[in-house]
C-alpha cells in the first residue's frame, strides 16, 4: 500500500514534545483531537515487547482536557455521563462514558475532580468541549468550559514505578490507582495521576508548564537508562489484548454503552439526572442485539482501514473493527461488534481478504 505523509497545520498542531520525539526516531503520526499523536517508532511488535518488559515515555498531549469550573460544574459533568459521580472525591479519576440524548456514545474519557467546583475531562478523540459548551449555554448553567494548556506525558511499563521513584522520590509509589497528586521537581510542581492507556502500569503527567515539562522529559530519559527507557506510544497489540477500547475505532456515535460493555458504569436506578437516561432505560428493558467482543483469526498479518464483515455459512456474524497480529497468540486478534445470535464463544466465522477466506473464533475481552 502506498504511504502518504500528514502535513502539519494550525488545525492539526504538534505538541511541546514534538521536536524531542522526532529526533528520537519517530516514524509515524496519527491524528487525535485535531493534534498529532505519535503512532510508531521501531514498529508495533518491537514496541509491544519492550513495553511489557521495560518502560516507555509517551507524548500523549493530544489527550486534551476539557476544564469545567463553576457552581454548576458537577451538574454539567453529570449531565454528560451515565456513571453516577454524585459521590466523586477530590483527588480521584473516574472512567466515565459520555452519551448523547439518544443514549449513544460520544466519548469515554477519564474525569478528574480537582476541586469541589473544578473538573477536568481527559479526552479520547471527539469534540467534547463543544458538547459541554452547548449544554452549559442552552441550560444557562453557571459553568465555564475551556481547554487549559495541559500536555500529558505518560510513563508506562513495569519499570515505570522505579523510574518515577528515582526522579520524584518514594511518595510517587504510594499513589493509588486512579488517584492523583502534585509533586515537586527542582522548583516546579507537576500534577501526576497513576493511570495510562496500557495495562502494564504507570503514570500520566499533566504538564502545565512547557519549559518544566521539557526538562522533566529529558530527565526521564537520562535517569531511565538503567531501566532501558525508550520513547513510545499507545500500542495496538497491547491495548487489544488488554481489552482497552478505542473511541472512533472500536465504537462510535452509532453505539450505546451497553453494546460497548460499559454496564458497570451505567446508573439508571438512582435519581441522578443525565442526558440519554430515558433512552438507556428503554435499551435496558428491551435488551441489546449486538455487543463488542474479542476475536482470534488464523492470519499472520492484517491491515485495518475500515470495518470488515465476518460471515458464518453465508450469514453475517458481525463486523471486525480493530485488529492486529499478536506475537503472544501467534495470530491476528481483534475487537468486533457481534450479533446476539453469535455471542456463544464456540461460534466460528470466516473473514475474506483478497478473495481468501480466513477462519476465526469469538472470545471474551480482554483476551489475556
CORLIN-V583053 format. One line per field, one symbol per residue. phi: phi as a letter, one per 40 degrees, with the letter a starting at -180 (. if undefined). psi: psi as a letter, one per 40 degrees, with the letter a starting at -180 (. if undefined). A space follows every 10 residues. Layout:
phi=???
psi=???
This chain:
phi=.cbbbcccac cbccbcbdcc cccchdbabb bafgbcbdba bchdcccccc dcbbabbbcb ccccbbcbbh dbccccdcdc bcccbcbcbc gbbbcacbbb ccgccbabcb bbccadbabb bccccaccdc cccccccccf ccacbabccb bcbbbbhccc cccccccbgd dcccccdgba abbcafgbbb cbbcaicacc gibbbccbbc ccccccdccd ccccdcbgca caadbccccc dcgccbcgbc aaccbbcccc gcdcbbbbcc ccbacgcccc ccccccgcba acacbbbcab aabbbacbcb bbfgbccibc baaacbcccf acbabbcbcd cbcdcccbab bcbfgbcbca acacbccb
psi=hhiiihhiid egiaieeddd ddeefheiii ihffihhhei ceiddddddd dedbiihhgf degihhhhii deddddddde iehhedfiih eiihhhhhia eeeihdigih hhhdidfhih hhiagigddd ddddddddef ighhhihigh hhhhhiided dddddddeid ddeehihfii iiihhfeihh hhigaifiee iaihhghehd dddddddddd dddedeefii iaihhddddd defhihhdcd iaeeiiddde ffdeehheda eihihedddd ddddddiiei ihiiihhgie iihhdiihih ihfeihdahh diiihhddef ihiahihhid eedheehiih hhhfehhhii iiiihid.
